[in-house]
Amino acid sequence: MGRRLTEFLNSSSSGKFRLILVAAFAVVSLLLAAALLSPESPFFYLPLRIALSSRRPRIYDPTCDSRRDHHSYSATKYHRTPSPQPSPYLLAKLRDYEDLHRRCGPLSDPTLNPQEFRTDDCKFVVYAPSQGLGNRILGLSSTFLYALLTNRVLLVEFGPDMEDLFCEPFPNSTWYLPETFPFRFQLQSHRFRKAYSFGTLLQKEEEDQQNSAPALLQIFLQDKYNDYDKLFFRDENQGFVHRVPWLALVHDGYLIPCLFQMQSFRSELEKLFPDQETVFHHLAKYLLSPSNEAWEHITGFYKAYLAKAEERIGFQIRVFEPKKTTFPAVMKQIMSCTQKHRILPQSRSKSIFVASLSRKYYEEIDSMYGERSHGGIAVYQASHEGKQHFGDNSHNMKAWMDIYLLSMSDVLVTSSMSTFGYVAAGIAGVRPWIVMIPDPYHPRGADEPSCERAVNIEPCFHFPPWFAYPDQPGTVGPVARCEDVSWGLKIVGG
């Protein structure tokens, strides 16, 4: 080591200068990279802007068959009352949002003038899902409504398992997060949450009283979120959140009942949704049109098996603990519900569509009600995957097909606690009969009903913060506990 140092000192001045220059450049590069990639630094805006302005091969496709044709598949002549119509105020808000998304969102249309693309006054919210498709749809709808309320642009971080499920919802743009986005693959990581989440920052501010807003902030609202994370739903914290240009919402729940509880949003929500029991229906119908590939699967099955029936009945059966909840116990609840409420009278031809991971329920219902036993009733199932798969695009495509076929039903029988059933009923605009599936962790009394008719078509938020319950002091807003989840909250009207 001493010899090398001596040789270096005795070498030519030009050689030493080059080495010093290289070392200095390396140090400066590392410091600059750290500054650019730290959400707490103002320099973080630069890579965000570069990511947004980079072109993706994905181009907005204005042809979306389901958006054009879905009205032809919504009802039989025996169907419920017409679907609820969106308010003029909501329609105007959506048009304004489309303009905002076109101006601020990723530049996906090469015909647009680059001079129109500016992000100086734009704010964004990135939705990063992780659970099953039903949960993701509820989380996505909630995030979009939050974007509407706060004038942010919604971008989605969908993995390969969500490819080609939905049409692009916003004209002349894309809702996909650019591939060059910093921290794209870390938005849901525990390490990122520990460093850059709202709850962590709030806890730090409580300790050192710092109030600087970062460029990017994770909002962690999954079922295991802590007391600091839950304070996102407090009005007094929204001012700080508003100053953050980039938010990453990590959750898979229907947060909207809690948004209705917040004074800062309630007035706008009441104008957007005069009928507060149709919030999810309007959001989902606007945002989530099946892609052309998905629509081909959906309409192909519908035309082949369901189209000729005078009435369509959908059964959505979800058992979360199949090893602890027996098949006979579930069938007993289903049959008790359908017989008590005369869901399957023999007055006209019917088709029954069964959506379940298991084939056993389809086979049992077919043996009891199928054409061989009762003329005029046909029973069908599109898929039976056995168990829920994560990270599987084919599985999610089949799930989306099942959800949409259920939404074409005149009568719906769904399962307690199932977000899959919530989504189908919400899109359909049909109040479902909710079968109380036996739950080993939350047993019900023997005298409790086998099913209940939902009070409306709104989904249930399973994990609200404690201060959002209607029996808490100072709590206001149109919410109540859910029929099927006693600790959950749902919107129940004005």
Disulfide bonds with the S-S distance in Angstrom:
Cys64-Cys167 2.07
Cys104-Cys122 1.92
Cys337-Cys451 2.18
Cys460-Cys482 2.07
